[in-house]
Amino acid sequence: MTTQLAVRRLGVEIDRSVLLSGIDLTVDPGEWLGLIGPNGAGKTTLLRAVAGVIGSFGVIKVDGDDLATLSPRERARRVALVPQRPIVPPGMDAFTYVLLGRTPHLSYFAAEGTRDVMIAGNALLELGVGDLSHRDISTLSGGELQRVVLARALAQEPEILLLDEPTSALDVGNQQQVLEVIDGMRSARGLTVVAAIHDLTLAAQFCDRLALLADGELVATGTPHQVLTEETIRVHYDANVNVIWIEDQLAVIPTRQ
Amino acid sequence: MATRIDPAVPSVGWKWWLGASALLAAAVLVGAVVGPADIGFGDAAKALISLIPGIDLATGLSELELGILEVVRFPRVFLAVVVGAALSVSGAAYQGVFRNPLADPYLLGVAAGAGLGATLAIVSTGAGAESTLPIIPAAAFVGAVAGVVLSYGLGRTVGGTRTVTSLILAGVAVAAFLTAIQTFVQQRNAETLREVYDWILGRLATTGWADFRLVLPYMLIAAIGIFIHRRALDVMAVGDEEASSLGLEVGRTRLIVVASATLAAAAAVAVAGLIGFVGIIVPHGVRLVAGTSYRRVLPLSALLGGAFLVLADIVARSMLAPAEVPIGVVTAFLGAPFFVLVLRTSRRVM
């Protein structure tokens, strides 16, 4: 099996401070990799570097192609980024917003054609928010907005979907629904997903593998039950937790002393 | 759950095209009719259509009246159209690339640079507003472009990752600096104060088509540079980082759009002086009625900006006729309250 995403010795420095260093990671096609780690560990930085929106050292390969050799448009056709707090332009309707996802598929000056309109419409329908297409996105609820932003990423028709805390602004019901929708997209389209996820229990439930970052370095990778141990979480999060199994699911429960 | 989507790529519908064009045509006609010489709408319309090469409609006008239309009124009205369109479109473009609703063509030192250029030209040559050689326009144009180049260069060197904010702050710094020099030069040459002042307040006084022909090529080039980026400006509404993740070359797009908008604004300033507020109120008015997509805002701002400045000019020259009120005073007088109104009635515009 070929590797969908390969990161070698990746480092990021901004304003002379090292945000990431020596990251080695591989992600298989169709796999869901969860990025976990305490605040400031470098999860967002890693996602931004792979999306190519910030400069980095080292090598990032997408399906064997070095990201540095791809044009911004070629890169955006293969990698889509959903930021944690997307900028919501007031007055823009959801459909126009999702159409923005077609940008890397359009030549520089071209307008969207019928095919682009269909792809954007299908993306909205696939995420169950077709009825919102005319709504001003600045009036949407958190859960609705997250689905519309995911629809934009889907309209990019990427191979790799990068998600930065896709559920951090959502209530528990919406968290589950959005993650299920992402999982559905992944299996329906063979998407590879790399997602920073705060909630360790949800991360364990949805991700095939987890990568634990701390202080800009990769400290552990493996299946959720390999990575999520009480000892690891205590060391890197400075937190006291119980890792318990409920039926066949792992849960991380904070404990109070 | 609804499963049917009525999809639409943002565009100017034919109703908007028709309405805005009709408004512009009406403004042009009123502009041609208002004035000391009594000329009717019908005759003015026929004379207007006769401007198109190859068409020559008979009018009931005397030679003198035709002359007034062709040498005085039409050139002035058409100058107002292109200046108004240029200021409005470049205002909308600046607002788009800087994602700042208060951005306008004068933001990056255009006004201050043009003011300094014009002042230097007036002081050093003694040229007045009626001077036949285009010395003042040329100097104002060079000053405007230099102001923006300075702001842009400064903004990028200190910018780092916060490009937009640093560009705007650099513009403020450069404008303050250039204005200080301009004031100094002006004070040292008090005898030219009136000429400088006249220019700064803006005017569309023109005889013949020379000014119109002078600026039209620049404005057409600028219009192309801006309009081919109308979709890119919609993409930039989601911010530099997301636009970049969507494959847009944000830096290059911003540079081309700013260069084009500066070209248009500098050309407008060169022949008309500093006419404020147009670049803010016209695009905002358009957004209020037609939505925020630049694929609607840009074309409608061009048409309605032209109409707006023609109407402002009519007020400027008829309010205290035969004296003229500087048009910059009129646009500020109308613009400032309108601006407050826009802010009050709509929190959703940008």
Chai-1 contact restraints between the chains, C-beta under 6 A:
chainA,res_idxA,chainB,res_idxB,connection_type,confidence,min_distance_angstrom,max_distance_angstrom,comment,restraint_id
A,A51,B,S245,contact,1.0,0.0,6.0,A-B,restraint_1
A,V53,B,E241,contact,1.0,0.0,6.0,A-B,restraint_2
A,V53,B,S244,contact,1.0,0.0,6.0,A-B,restraint_3
A,V53,B,S245,contact,1.0,0.0,6.0,A-B,restraint_4
A,P72,B,G247,contact,1.0,0.0,6.0,A-B,restraint_5
A,P72,B,E249,contact,1.0,0.0,6.0,A-B,restraint_6
A,R73,B,G247,contact,1.0,0.0,6.0,A-B,restraint_7
A,A76,B,L246,contact,1.0,0.0,6.0,A-B,restraint_8
A,A76,B,G247,contact,1.0,0.0,6.0,A-B,restraint_9
A,L81,B,S245,contact,1.0,0.0,6.0,A-B,restraint_10
A,I87,B,V238,contact,1.0,0.0,6.0,A-B,restraint_11
A,I87,B,G239,contact,1.0,0.0,6.0,A-B,restraint_12
A,P89,B,A237,contact,1.0,0.0,6.0,A-B,restraint_13
A,P90,B,R348,contact,1.0,0.0,6.0,A-B,restraint_14
A,G91,B,T292,contact,1.0,0.0,6.0,A-B,restraint_15
A,G91,B,R348,contact,1.0,0.0,6.0,A-B,restraint_16
A,F95,B,P7,contact,1.0,0.0,6.0,A-B,restraint_17
A,T96,B,P10,contact,1.0,0.0,6.0,A-B,restraint_18
A,L100,B,V235,contact,1.0,0.0,6.0,A-B,restraint_19
A,T103,B,V235,contact,1.0,0.0,6.0,A-B,restraint_20
A,T103,B,L246,contact,1.0,0.0,6.0,A-B,restraint_21
A,T103,B,G247,contact,1.0,0.0,6.0,A-B,restraint_22
A,T103,B,L248,contact,1.0,0.0,6.0,A-B,restraint_23
A,P104,B,G247,contact,1.0,0.0,6.0,A-B,restraint_24
A,F109,B,I228,contact,1.0,0.0,6.0,A-B,restraint_25
A,E112,B,V9,contact,1.0,0.0,6.0,A-B,restraint_26
A,V117,B,P7,contact,1.0,0.0,6.0,A-B,restraint_27
A,G121,B,I5,contact,1.0,0.0,6.0,A-B,restraint_28
A,G121,B,P7,contact,1.0,0.0,6.0,A-B,restraint_29
A,G130,B,A2,contact,1.0,0.0,6.0,A-B,restraint_30
A,G130,B,T3,contact,1.0,0.0,6.0,A-B,restraint_31
A,G130,B,I5,contact,1.0,0.0,6.0,A-B,restraint_32
A,D131,B,A2,contact,1.0,0.0,6.0,A-B,restraint_33
A,S133,B,I5,contact,1.0,0.0,6.0,A-B,restraint_34
